[in-house]
């Protein structure tokens, strides 16, 4: 059994790494959001309705406002990485969650961003539970993060298996062999005889069977999660998705906690 404090600390630290990377990404992309650019607030506000006419929102989503939000997220991320668990940890997670949500309103959050926000919410509940010595809050946080990770994996696999292009292997071949998303190695792999078909079914089966992995002993659950992380890292490397694997990795400690809780509750160990 891995202690609860160790797993929650890992959640906070990994989410902090995501916050640092996400903040750096926003700062690097800041010129794209300037007034006069194609996605500047002076143009984007036209499609935001009443919200677009708010002076406060205009300041918040101006160049300086967005820079301050990104810097704040980076500082909070650094604190979550460096500081041990304590009374200030829930506050740091709450600030990070609010800032990430505000930045997400400026763009369209991808799956990794949404998973990171789920991790922040679950981590907030867990750290509050530890601070207040409330086991119910710790369980609620683990269910929030680990449960949604489990649902996300299963739903991803189930949604793929009903698509003919995934069952045949055409979808991964088209994505990983394309000029935009692929590279030479991935294109070579998916164009081997049966390569794309084997990859597609491996991914779909692993995703749909992931809920059962929570019943495995912790070392074996760790192996399964390690395989998923390697898959995410490979996709991120091929497609250039910098924060994608870290967002999912930050959810894994909660999945481990949830697996340990399920095994104990079912008498498996």
C-alpha positions, 0 to 999 in steps of 0.5 A: 500500500502506498500511503495516501500522503505520498500519492496526494503529494505526487498529484500536486507535484505533477500538476505543478509541472503541468502548470509550469509547462502550460504557463510557459506555453502561454507566454511563448504564444502571447504575440498571437493574442495581441490586439491586431492579431488574427486571434486578438481580443479586439476581434474575438470579443465580437463573438463573445456577446455581453461578456465581450463588452465587459471592461474587466474582461477586456483588461483580463484578456489583454496582453498584459492581463494574460501575461499576468495570468500565465506568470501566476500559473507558473509561480503556483505550479513552481510552489506545488512542485517545491513545497511539501503538503500543508495548509497552503496547498489547497489554496494553491490548487484553488488558485491554479484551477481558477487561473487555468479556467480563465485561460481556458475561456480565452481559447478552446481547452483540449483534452489534456487541459480538461484533465489537468483541471479535473486533477486540480479539482480532485487534488483540492478535495484530497488536500482539504481532506488531509488538512481536516482529517476527513477521509470522505473528502480524500475519497471524493477527490480520488473518485473525482480524478481517478473515476473520471480518468477511468471513464475517459479511457473506457469511453475513448476505447468504446467510441473508437470500436464503433468506428469502422476506420478504427476497427480496420486500422485506417484511422491511426494510419491516416493520423500517424502517417500524415504530413501534419501529425506523423513522422518517418518512424510512425509512418513506417510503423503504421504502414507495415502489413497489419501494423495499423490494425494491431495498433488500433486494436491494442489501443481500443482493448487497453482503453476499454479494459482499463476499469478492470486494471483498478482491481490489480495489485498496486505494482501491476496497476503501476505497470498498466499505467506506465504503458498508458503513459508511454503511449501518451508520451509517444503520441505527444512526441509524434504530434508535438503535444507538450503538456498532454502526457503530464496532464494524464500522468498527474491523474495516475496517483488518484487512480492508484489510490482508488485501486487500493481502496477498491481492493481493500473494500472488496477484500482482495488485499 
